[in-house]
Amino acid sequence: MKHIKKILFFWKWLYVHIFAWIFYDPKYLKGRWFADGISSPGWLWAARDIHHRLHTLQNMHIKWPVSPDIKVGENIIFDPDDLNNMNSFGNYYQAMDGTITIGKGTYIAPNVGIITSNHDLYNLDAHLPGKDVVLGKSCWVGMNSVILPGVVLGDHTIVGAGSVVTKSFPEGHCVIAGSPARKLKDL
């Protein structure tokens, strides 16, 4: 039984490594999430993502391991050490006609939506021009929050769970919450 486990482990390792170098930019296969070898979270995320891509042909254009439950665009900038934000459940990163920038050390909880373009109120089949969204360094976005187009959050901004962030808080170092989000306290 021990030999069978070792053989299966080897084939899984080979499978993940071959397809990882085909699908992903190598810069996203380094850092803290890949430090402990094949059993590290990064390689487990890659194995799950590769399996999903090969069976559904979804997310084929994304250059990093991403949760099958996340809908992402190409215009997302983040540090490879923060790959965990792309592997949480239910997140929606829509970067149409705009860029989402996520600062180093920022944590994004499950079921968060970040969008750069919204539907046109007068023609729901069309989108308004996109506006970039920027999250500073060491921010924390709580579960079930939504960040709308054009929002800039400064470093160390905490977004309370369930918030709808409609305006910017570029000064950072604060806690915001609510719908629409407002500043509750300075940090």
N, C-alpha and C positions, 0 to 999 in steps of 0.2 A: 504494500500500500504506500509506503514511504517513497519508493522509486516512482510510482505512478504520479504522485504529487509533484515530485521534482521534474518529471518529464512534462507534465501539464504546465507547471510554472515556467519552464524554459520556453515552451511554445507560446504561452501568453506574452512573455517578455519579448520574444522575437516578433510576434504579431504587432504588438504595440510599437516597438521601436521602428520597424519597417514603415508602417503607415504614419507614424508621428513625423518622420522626416519628410514624408510626401505631403502631408496636409498642413503642417505648421511651420511658422517662421521659427528658426532655432532659438532666437532670443527669448521666446516664451516657454522654452523647455529647460530653463535654468533657474537658479534661485532657490529660495527657501522651500517652495512647494515640491521640488524635485531632489532635495538634498539627501534623502534616505534611500535612494535606489528605487527599484520597481514597486515597492510597497508604499512609497510616499504618496500623499494625496494627489499631487500633480500627475503622476503616471496612472493612478486610478481614474482621475478625471479624463485623461487622454484615452484610456481603454474604453470607458463608457461612451465618450464622444465618437471615437472611431467606429465602434460597433453601430451606433445610431446613424452616423453619416453613411456607412456602407449599406445599411438596410433601408434608409428612407431618402437618401440623397439630399438631405437638408443641411444647411449651414456649410456647404462645401467651400464657400468663398471666405469663410472666417479663418484667420491665420493663427488661432490659438485654441486650446481645448475649451469647449463651452458646454454647459449643461443643456441637454435636449429640451429642457423646460424654458430656456431663455431664448428670446427673439432679439437678435442683435443686428446692427448694421456694421458697415466697414469703417465708418468715420469715428472710431472710438480710440482715444489715446489714454493709456494707463501704464503703470510700471509693471513689469513682469512679476514682481514680488507680490502684486495685488491681484493675481489671477483668481483668487478665491471669489472675487466679486462677479466673475463670469461663470461661476459654478454653484451659485445659490439657486434655490428653486423659485420659479415663477416670475423672475425679473424680466422687464421689457425695456430694452435700450433701443430707441428708435432715433437714428442719426441721419434722417433724410435731409438733404440740403442744409447741413449744419454738422458741427462736430461736438461730441461729448468728450470732455477732458476730465479725468478722475485723478486727483492729486495722490501722491504717494502716501501710503498708510491710511487711506480712507477705507471705511467698512460700509458695505451696503447690505442691508438685511434682505430677507426674501420678500417677494411680491412687490418690489419697488418698480415704478415706471419713471423713466427719464426720456423726455421727448424733445426734439429740436424743431418739429413742425406739426402744426395742428390742421384740422380740416377747415376749409373756408366755410363760414356760416351760410353763405349764399349759394354755394355749390359744393355739396358734401362729397362729390367725386373728385374734387381738387383739394390740394393742400396750399396753405399760406407759405410765403417764403420762410425758409428755416432761419433760426437764430441759435447760435452756439450756446451750450450749457457748460459751465465750468464749476467743478467741485474742487475746493482747495485741498491742501494737505491735511491729513489727520482729521478728516470729517467723519461723521457717523450718521447714516441715513437710516432711520427706523423703519420697521416692517410696515408694508402697505402704504407707503408714502408715494407721492407723485411730484416730480419736478418738471415744470413746464418750460417751454422755449424761452431762451434769453436769460435764464436765471444764472447768477454768479454767486457762489457761496465762498466766502473767504476761509482761510485756514481755521481749523478747530471749530467748525460749526456743527452743532448737534441738531438733527432734525427729528422731532418727536414722531413716534409711530402714528400712522394714519394721516399725516399732514399733507396738505396740497400747497406746494411752494409756487406762488405766482409772481413773486418779485425777488429781487436780489438782496443779499446781505453781504456785500463785499468786504466789510470790515472784519467779519469772522469773529472768533472767540466768543460765541454766544450760543444759546439754546433757543431754537425756534420751534413752534408747534401750532397746530390748528388748521382750519380750512376757512379762509386762506391763512397761511402761516404768518405768525407775527412773533416778534422777539419777546421771549419770556424773561431772559436773564443774560447778563454778560458773564463771561468766564474769565 
